[in-house]
Structure formats: C-alpha cells, structure tokens
Amino acid sequence: MKFEDAIAKFLNNECVVYFNYESDLGSSALEGTITELGDGWFRFKDTNGVESIVNSVNVVRVMEIPRKPNGKKKLFY
C-alpha cells in the first residue's frame, strides 16, 4: 500500500500531522486539513489558513482530531 492510499481517508478532514524533524514553528506536529494528495506530497492548510505542500517522506504519523458527541474537540496528547 502506498502512503497516498493510506492518507486518502484523511482528505478534507481536520487532523494532526506529526513530522520526524522539528519544523520552523518550533513543533514537530501541525494541526489542520489535508486538501490535496499527490505522488509523494500533499497540500496541508493549517488552522491559521496558511497552505503548505508537505513531502510525505518527512511524515511519521497522521491522526484525525477526535471530537465529542456535541462536536467540540477532545483533549488529546
């Protein structure tokens, strides 16, 4: 299975993307929405509305943000 096939279920869902390096923002995880998939990359829009193109080689984990039944975000670590 290719990475793009596995990440396709997170397309247009709010999620957290974890990286294997520390980014310029001082964190190894970003929260936002995956808007487009390509061959070895994906387009990511963070909660501030900034779009980025991410190389999938640097991604360690992708997790959908859990929500409570009322729609609010759950606390997660």
Steps between C-alpha positions, in 0.01 A plus 500: 500500500631845409500788745254692284249214520527488878467875548207534256253431783619821673434715193293811591490400869656696783804308622840522666810422292814394688845546342834332564673837536434824687337754269563875483199555724675322787282193495512162336121489454260722308123514525288565193334350194647291218349647184677323213714190444776448247778254426721530810348827625178649634357849541435596862302801626562581867256655747628851414414450133861464381541241223811286473617218278642222716740229389351170618847358574521725808163393644504252786133492600164646401213502749146628461405742777256325733170674569240473773137417410416874513767574238762662722862383481613248759821554689772274357874457541 
